[in-house]
Amino acid sequence: MRRALLIATVILMLLIVAIVLIPPLIDLGAYKGRYLPLVEQALQRKVDVGEIRLRIVPSPAIRLSGLSVLDNPAFSKEPFFTAQSVRLRLRLRPLLKGKFQVEEFIVEKPAVNLVKKPDGTFNFADITKKKEEVAKKEKKEAAPRPKEAARLSQLIPALLRVEDGSVTLQTEGQRPLQINGIDVSLKDFSANHSFPYRVALKAPGLKPISLEGELRYQETPSTLTLKESRLKAEDVDFGVSGAVADLTEAPKVNLSLANDNFDIKPIVQLLAAAAIVPKEIEASGPVGLRVALAGPSNNLLSQIQVRLKGLKVNDSRAFKGSVAGEIDLTAPLGGDAPMARKIHGNGRLGAKDGELTNVDLVKKIEQITGLIGMSKQERGGATTFKRLEAEFTLAGGVAEIKRIYLQSPVMEAQGNGKINLEPPTLDLALETTLAADVSARGGSGKATTFFKDSQGRLVVPLKITGPAKSPAVNLDSAKLMK
């Protein structure tokens, strides 16, 4: 018994001595001086690390506090990246041989500051450019690609976690956009089987957004494939599939997102909060949405398909009613041009049982209809509709209205024209034909005989021009002459 107690005491003392003595035997300062210059050269950034500590029990681990990566001086004097701490859990046996093999990598409170110049250039452009130059050089030297991909798989630990991160986007002339609460986790990373992942974030004024599912990593070429993934935004779930290839060079994206039947109300609120759609628009009802992203990461092309299935729309700038139809759009996500000028596409929409809501436009239509002899009650009917249809194309910030048709209790109107998106301005030509009974009561006199069709209905050509908020409504003198 005494012998066993003595052995246990000796082992305990040896463990205490090991815990006290082993850390000084590992020269962390030497590693800092050896590897930081390599990191700085790769990033073309000054890198600073505050405190570096080694823990032996219960498992070997290194903790870096106060990590900071400075920005390109041409963009900002503030740090490009900071982290409260970085923790690495290491394999014991390679560590005793002076080698680092990371089993677990955890970053606490990282912060990334993105800066965008007016020409569309970001403050990380020189980093990606450097990587592309290195990749081209290695390709010329016929460097074996499989080995390069294998190195990437060896660098990624089995467990990776980012906790409570943030990203700030500063664009000249605009308010900074900050996204907080970014959490990322990878578990059981392997090049041999699928593994679970999760990404979550919080944007101002929105519910948490998350993307989770399974990933599959393929070493040759270095590709991540999404499997059984779901994106949740404003309590709406979207299926996500596709892949990101060439991770070691300029990543190439091929991803799709889809939900063929969901209520659009929370998504419209999300887009309005992000200033992507006007805050005046209210919409609810079933919608189908499919989005595809393709191309290199620095020049993505998005394709959007929207299928409206009887939305209740209320837009104080235009109309309210029940809307159905389809819209197909294509938009590059790179470059410095405003999004409204980059969108291309077409659409076909139909609304029913609604009314025009642009107060200024309604007043001017009522004035015109009053001039041709319509009663006050009939004038109100001119701004309501049973059907409102439109076909359009989008290009260069202009919506070309190929056809517009309105059927109200007192008239029909059809025409075409265009709408400039920035700033919103109208240039529409409409030919309104009053109903037979309204035409019969529409006034008398020689002038009205010039505006009647073969069925005796009054025909009034109109031009709607000017700012969308307060357009001018006038008789179309050119058509009157014809």
N, C-alpha and C positions, 0 to 999 in steps of 0.2 A: 504493500500500500504506500509506504513511504517512497519506494523507488518510483512508482507511477506518478506520485505527486511531484517528485523532483523533476522527472522528465517533462511533465506538463508545465512546471514553472520555468524550466530552461527554454522550452518552445515559446512560451509567452514572452519571455525576455528577448529572445531572438527576433520575434515579430515586432516588438516595440523598437528594438535597435534598427531593424530594417526600415520601419516607417519613418524613423528619425533620420537615418543616414542615406537612404536611397535617393530622395529628391535632390540633394546636392551633387550626387554622382552624375545626374543627367543635366548637362549644360544647356538649359533652355535659351540662355542668352546667345550662345553660339548658333543655335538653330535660327533664332530671330535674325541675327546678322547674316546668316547664310541664305535664308529663303526669302526674306522681305525684298531684297533688291531684285530677285527674279520675278516676284509678283508685281513690283513697281514697273519693271520693264515690260511685262506682258500687258499691264493695264495702261501704261503711260500716265500713271498717277502716283503721287506721293502717298505712301501708306504709313500709318502710324498705329502702333499697338501700345496700350498702356501697360497693365500688369499681366504677367503670364505665370500661372500657378499649376503645379503638378500634384495630382492626388493619386495615392497608391491603392488604398482600400476604400470601398469594397472591390473596386476594379480600377485599373489605371485610367486616368482622365486628365485632360489639360483644359484649363479655362483661361480665355483671353478676355480681358476687360478693356473697354474704351477703344474699340477698333474704329478707325476712321480712314476713309479714302477721299482725298481732296479732289475737287472738280478741275476741269479744264479752265485755266484762268481767263480764257476768252469768253466764258459763259458766266462764271460765278466764283466768288471768293469763299463761298460756303462749301462745306463738305458735300461730295457727291453721294457718299454712303457712310453711314455710321451704324454701330451696333452696341447695345449696352454690354453684351457678352456673347462669346462664342464658346461652346463646350464640345469637346471631342472625347469620346470614350474609345480607348485604344485596346488592341490585342496585346496581351502581356508578353508572350514569347517573342514576337518580332521586336517589341520595345526593348527587351533585354539585349537584343543584338544591335540596338541603335537605329531601328527602322520603325516608321509610323504606318500602322494599318488601322484605319478608322472604322469602328463598328457602328458608332452613333454620332450624328452631327446635329447640334441644336443651336439655333441662333435666336437670341432674345432681343426683342424690341429693335429690329433693324429699321432703318429709315433711308429711303432713296429719294433724292431730289432731282427731278427731271426738269430741264430747262429747254424751251423751244424758241428759236429765233424766228423773226418774221419770214425768213425764206424757207422755213420748215425744218431746218437742221436742228437735231437734238444734241445734247451735251455728251451722249455716249457714241456719237457717230465715229469719232476717231478711234475708239476701242474696237468697234466692229470692222472698221477699215483696216486696222492693224491685223486682225484675225484673218481677214480675206487675203491680205498680202502674204501672210505666213502660209496660208493654205495653198495659194498659187505657187509659192516658192517650193513647198514640199512636193507639190504635184509635178513641177518641172524636174525636181531631183528624183522623181519616181519613188517617193516614200511609200511603203506598203500600207495601204488604207486599212486593212483588217487589224493591223497592230495598233493603229491610231484609235480605232473604235474600241479595241480591247482595253486600252489605257483609260478610256472614259468610264467603262464599266468598273474598272478597279478603283477609280477615284470616288465613285458614288457609294456611300456607306449603306448598310442594310437598313438603317433607320435614319431618316432625315426629317427634321422638324424646324419650322419657322414659327415663332410665337409673337403675336401682337406687333406685327410689322406695319409700316406706313409708307405710302408713296405720295409725293407732292409734285404736281405738274404746274409749272409756271410758264405761261405764254405771254409774250409782251403785249401790253394793252388789255389784258384780261385778268380777272380775279383768279388767284391760284386755286386749283382743284386738289383737294386732299382726300385720300382714301385711307382709312384706318382699320385697325382690327384684322390685319391680314394674317391668316394662319395657313400654313402649308405642312402636309405630312406625307411621307412615303414610308411604307412598312415592308420589310422583307424584300428589299430590292434585289433583283436577280436578272441575269441575262438568259435564264433557262426556263422561267415560268412567269405568269402574270402576278402582279402584286397590287395591293390596294393603295389608293391615294385620296387626298382631300384638299381642296383649296377653298378658303372662306374669306370674306372681306365685308366691310361696312362702308357704304358711301353716305354722304350727308343727306339726311332726310329720308333714307330708304331703309327697308328691312334688310337683314343680312343676306348676302348672296353667296351661294356655295356651288362648287362643282366637285363631284366625287364619283368614284367607280373603280375600275381596274385599268392598269397600264401594262403594256408588254414592250419590253426593250429588245431590239434586234441590233446586234453589234455590227453587222455588215449589210447595208450601210447603217450608220448609227441613227436609229429611228425609234420613236415612241408612238405606239398605237393605242388609242383609247378604246376600251371595251366596256360595255354596259354602263356607260357614264350618264349622269343626270345633272343638269344645271337647274338650280332653283333660284328664281328671282321674283320678288314680290309674291311669294307663295304660288308661283306657276312653275311647273316642271317641264323641262325641255330635254329630249333625248339628244345626246351629243356623240358623234362618231368621227373617225378619221385618224390622221397621223401627222406627226411633225418629223420630217426627215433631215438628214445632214446636220445633226446637232453639233458636230465638231467644226462646221464651217459656217456658212450663212444659212440658218434654218429655213426649210421650205415647208409651208403649211398647207394642209388639205383637210379641212374640218367642216362639218355640217351640223346644224342645229335644227330641230324640228318639233313642232307640236301642232297637230292638225285641227285641234278643237279646244279652245280655252277662252275664258272671258278676258277681253282686252283692257278692261278698266284699270287694273293695277299697273299694267305695262305703259299705258298712256300717262298715268300719273308719274311713273318713273322717268319717261322721256321728257315730260314737261319739267320735272325737277332738274334734269340735266340740260335744259334749254335746247333740246333737240326738236321738240314740237312746241308750238305756242301754248301758253298757259290758258288761253281762252277756250281751248278745245276740251269738251267733255265727251267721252265715248264709253259705251259698255255693250257687251254682247259677244256672241261667238265669233272666233277668228281662227284661221289656220295660218301658221307662219313657218317658213323654211328659209334658213340663212346658210350660205356656203362661203367659206373663206379659203382662198387659194393664192399661192405665189410665195416668193421670198418674204421673210418676216419684215423687211424694210420697205416692201412695196406690195402690200396685200390688196387683193381685189375681192370685194364682197358682192354676192348676188343674193337678192332678197325677193321672195315670193310671198305676197299677202293675199289671202282669200277672205273677204268679208262676207258674213253669213247672216245679215240682218241686224247690223249694229244700230243702237240708238245713239245718234250723234247730235250734239248741241254746240255749235260754233258761233259765238256772238259776232264774228266777222263775216259770216256767210249765210248759213241756214241751219235748221234742225229738222230731223226726220229719221226714217229708218233706211239704212244704207246697205247695199250688197254690191259685190263686184270683185274685181281682181286687179292687182298692181304688181308689175315685175320691174325691178330696178337693179342697176349695176353701178357700183361706186368704188373707185380706188381709194384706199385709206392712207396712202402716202401723199407727199407733195404739200405745197403751201397754199393752194387755191381753196377758197371756201367750199364747204361740202355741197352747198346748193348748186355750185357751178360744175361740180364733178359728177353729179348723179345723171345717169342716162336710163331711159326706160319708157314704159308705156302703161296705160291702165284703161279700164272700162268700169265706170261706176254708175249705179242707179239708186236714186232715193225715192221714197214714196211717202205720202201723207205727212207733208211737212210745210214749213214756211220759211221765207227769207227773214234773216235776223239782223242784217246790216242796217242799222237805223237810218243812216244817211241815204243809203240806196233805196230803202223802202219809201222814204219821204219823196224822193225824186221820181220814182215810178208812179206814185200816187198823183204827183203834180202833172206828169205827162198824161196819164189816163184821164185826169180831170179835164185837161184841155180838149180832149177829143169827145167829151160829153158823157163820161161814165159817172154814175152816182157815187156817193161816198161809200155805200155798202159794196158796190161793185168794185170800187178801187181797192178795198181790203181784200177782195177775192183775187186780185191780180198778183198779190204777194204771197199767196198760199199756193200749194201745188199738190196734185195727185201723183204726178210723176216728174222727176228731174233726172235726166241722163246726160252723161258726158263721156267722151272718148278723147284721150290726150296722149301726147308724147313729151318726154322730158329730155332736155339737152342744153348744156351751156347756161344753166340758170334760168331757162325759159320753158314754160309749159305751153306747148302748141295745142290749142283746143280744136281738134278736128271736127267735132260735132257736139253741140249742146242743144238739148231739147227740154222744154218745160211745158207741162199741161196743167192748167189751173181751172177752177170752176168757170172762169169768164174768158179764157183765151188760151192759145197755144203760141209758143215762141220757139224758134230754132235759129241756129246760127253757128258762128265759129269765132276764132280770134286767138289771143295769146295772153298769158299772165307772166310777168317778170317776177321772179321769186325774191330778188334782192335789189332794191327794196320792192315789196309787193305792190305791183301796179297792174291795172287792167286795160285791155284794149280788145273789146268784144263788139261784134256786130250781130244784132238780133232782129229777126223779122217776126213781129207779133201779129197774130190773126185773131181778132175778137170773135167770140161765139156769135151765132146768127141772131139770137134774141138780144144780145147786148148790142150788136151792130145796128139792129133795128131801132134801138133806143139811144144810139150813140150820137145823136145830134143831127142837125140838118144843115143844109146850105151847100153851096157849090163846091167848097173845098173838100168836103167828105167824099164826093164822087170820085175824086182822083185817087183815093186810098182804098177802094173796094176791089175785091177779087171777083171772079166770074160767078160766085155764089152769093154775091152781095154782102160779103163779110168785110168789115173794115180791116185793112192791113196797115200797120204802122211800123216802119223801120226805125230801129233805135241804135245808138252808139253809146257804149258804156266805157268810159276812159278815165284814167287818172289813178291816184292812190287807192288801194283797196279799202282803206278805212273811210274814205269820203270821195267816191268816184262821181264823175259828172254823167248824167243821163240826158241825152239830147236826141232829137230827131235826126236821122241819118240823111243829110241833105243830098249826098251823092246818089243814094238810092231813090230819093224823092225825084231827082232830076231824071233818072232812068225811067 
